[in-house]
Amino acid sequence: MPSRGSESEQVAHYFETHAADFDSIYEERGKGAVRDLRDRLSRGTVVKRLDHVRELASGLKPDRVLDVGCGGGRFSIPLAMAGSHVTGLDFAPEMIAMADRRANEVGAGERCTFLAEDYMGWTAPEPFGMSIACGVVDYVSDPGPLIEKMAADTRGTVIVSFPKRWHPLVPLRKVRLSMEGCPVFFYGRAQVEELGRRHLTEFTVSTLGRDYMLIGRSG
């Protein structure tokens, strides 16, 4: 597919047109054979990320959580049901509609605010106790400004996932997304550590399946 303009426009178009397909990776049943095989190859890390964030939040108990690139609310809603007030941003309106429906269905709507916004152009009304960006910098050529803004919007813990540069699934993912006109980027551990040093007051980098997890503090 030819270029549609800016990087963010390309990513927004991809997720707007593939919202249900992307969200279905969290489901174990009800998919066709090809999609089921694809999701089984990558679902492990996606589910581990969610479990990891929920475990961290259960210990930190943040009152307010920012979910950058919230998608269909798969992270936001469990955090809201655990007691946090969650603001989720995604620049794909269909994802936001999906998140709203899901939150209302499970009774978490009052603790969730979902906005169809590009985070980099959005102003936080007040600091958050925890901010997360899982499965987001995969589609950002320069994640530095995003992490810098998350750090500025957070008085507590910042969590960002980074897809590893060296992983068996990388070539397949690059080809698939390239065919869809969606950019995708991968990272080495040293690059993630440098981002942590540059933008966070303290941090750790751990391995979680095909991802690196940058977990640090700001403010």
PATOR-336329 format. One record per residue (C-alpha): x, y, z; residue in three letters. Coordinates in pm, whole numbers, padded with zeros to 5 digits, always signed. Each point is the difference from the previous one (the first is absolute). Layout:
N
XYZALA...
//
This chain:
219
+00000+00000+00000MET+00143+00346-00081PRO+00081+00256+00266SER-00302+00180+00150ARG+00197+00293+00141GLY+00141+00027+00349SER+00107-00295+00212GLU-00287+00058+00242SER-00252+00013-00286GLU+00125-00333-00134GLN-00022-00165+00341VAL-00342+00151+00073ALA-00133-00127-00334HIS+00133-00350+00066TYR-00157-00029+00345PHE-00324+00164-00105GLU-00047-00259-00275THR+00132-00294+00204HIS-00147+00083+00342ALA-00196-00321+00052ALA+00277-00216-00147ASP+00265+00151+00229PHE-00222-00017+00309ASP-00081-00368-00063SER+00359-00100+00086ILE-00110+00004+00366TYR-00267-00262-00070GLU+00073-00371+00003GLU-00296-00120-00207ARG-00226+00094-00288GLY+00266+00076-00263LYS+00080-00156-00335GLY+00289-00243-00040ALA+00243+00249-00158VAL-00070+00275+00253ARG+00013-00251+00285ASP+00346-00119-00108LEU+00127+00358-00036ARG-00135+00100+00340ASP+00138-00306+00176ARG+00348+00101-00117LEU-00028+00345+00158SER-00280-00029+00258ARG+00232-00121+00277GLY+00186+00328+00031THR-00318+00208-00032VAL-00167-00185+00286VAL+00320+00004+00210LYS+00018+00379-00040ARG-00355+00036+00127LEU+00060-00230+00297ASP+00326+00180+00081HIS-00161+00345+00000VAL-00292-00121+00212ARG+00241-00150+00253GLU+00200+00322+00023LEU-00314+00209+00037ALA-00133-00226+00275SER+00308+00085+00208GLY+00014+00370-00088LEU-00376+00066+00016LYS+00014+00318-00212PRO-00304+00223+00030ASP+00032+00130-00355ARG+00141-00196-00297VAL+00083+00119-00350LEU-00023-00266-00275ASP+00169+00130-00317VAL-00114-00190-00308GLY-00278-00166+00200CYS-00151-00185-00294GLY-00315-00187+00099GLY+00059+00059+00372GLY+00160-00336+00079ARG+00237+00161+00254PHE-00215+00295+00107SER-00308-00195+00104ILE+00166-00252+00236PRO+00188+00288+00165LEU-00325+00193+00040ALA-00175-00305+00146MET+00286-00026+00251ALA-00074+00353+00123GLY+00196+00245-00218SER-00147+00284-00204HIS+00136-00059-00350VAL+00037+00236-00294THR+00060-00186-00325GLY+00109+00170-00322LEU+00009-00144-00349ASP-00008+00178-00335PHE-00215-00272-00158ALA-00367+00093+00074PRO-00118-00357-00056GLU+00233-00117+00276MET-00141+00265+00235ILE-00358-00103-00083ALA+00093-00361+00073MET+00157+00096+00334ALA-00307+00204+00101ASP-00235-00287-00080ARG+00211-00251+00188ARG+00036+00223+00310ALA-00374+00062+00018ASN-00079-00369-00045GLU+00202-00096+00306VAL-00102+00296+00216GLY+00333+00184-00017ALA-00122+00293-00208GLY-00002+00247+00289GLU+00370-00062+00070ARG+00110+00020-00365CYS+00040+00300-00228THR+00083-00094-00359PHE+00106+00270-00246LEU+00066-00018-00374ALA+00317+00211+00019GLU+00360-00004-00117ASP+00180-00004+00335TYR+00281+00224-00124MET-00247+00283-00062GLY-00202-00051+00319TRP+00036+00190+00327THR-00040-00196+00324ALA-00234+00179+00244PRO+00208-00115+00300GLU+00283-00248+00070PRO-00062-00375+00002PHE+00123-00247+00257GLY+00086-00254-00268MET+00026+00016-00379SER+00030-00288-00244ILE+00074-00034-00372ALA-00012-00367-00096CYS+00019-00090-00367GLY+00041+00368-00091VAL+00364+00079-00082VAL-00009-00290-00246ASP-00149+00261-00235TYR+00211+00306+00098VAL+00328+00074-00177SER+00127+00221+00285ASP-00146-00100+00340PRO+00204+00258+00193GLY-00257+00284-00015PRO-00281-00237+00098LEU+00186-00129+00306ILE+00103+00354+00091GLU-00365+00110-00009LYS-00113-00304+00201MET+00262+00083+00263ALA-00124+00361+00014ALA-00363-00116+00037ASP+00079-00252+00275THR+00086+00029+00367ARG+00075-00364+00052GLY+00063-00305-00219THR+00046-00004-00378VAL-00028-00331-00189ILE+00090-00037-00370VAL+00036-00318-00206SER+00252-00026-00285PHE+00003-00278-00262PRO+00342-00166-00019LYS+00206+00058-00311ARG+00128-00358-00002TRP-00291-00243+00020HIS-00117-00275-00239PRO-00333+00175-00063LEU+00155+00332-00108VAL+00033-00076-00378PRO-00357-00131-00021LEU-00139+00301+00184ARG+00198+00246-00213LYS-00126-00154-00324VAL-00362-00023+00117ARG-00021+00360+00121LEU+00192+00134-00299SER-00262-00157-00228MET-00265+00186+00200GLU+00184+00333-00026GLY+00066+00014+00373CYS+00351+00088+00132PRO+00151-00220+00271VAL+00321+00041+00201PHE+00212-00226+00220PHE+00250+00068+00278TYR+00319-00128+00157GLY+00043-00016+00377ARG+00270+00270+00002ALA-00236+00236-00184GLN-00275-00059+00258VAL+00243+00056+00287GLU+00115+00329-00154GLU-00361+00119-00021LEU-00044-00085+00367GLY+00313+00192+00100ARG-00105+00300-00205ARG-00360+00036+00111HIS-00057-00176+00336LEU+00144+00062+00347THR+00049-00374+00060GLU-00087-00304-00209PHE+00039-00370-00074THR-00009-00187-00331VAL-00123-00359+00003SER-00079-00263-00263THR-00358-00115-00050LEU-00042-00238-00292GLY+00071+00190-00323ARG+00008+00334+00185ASP+00219+00209+00225TYR-00190+00168+00283MET+00125+00342+00110LEU-00133+00076+00349ILE+00108+00319+00171GLY-00100+00296+00210ARG-00052+00364-00070SER-00040+00298+00228GLY
//
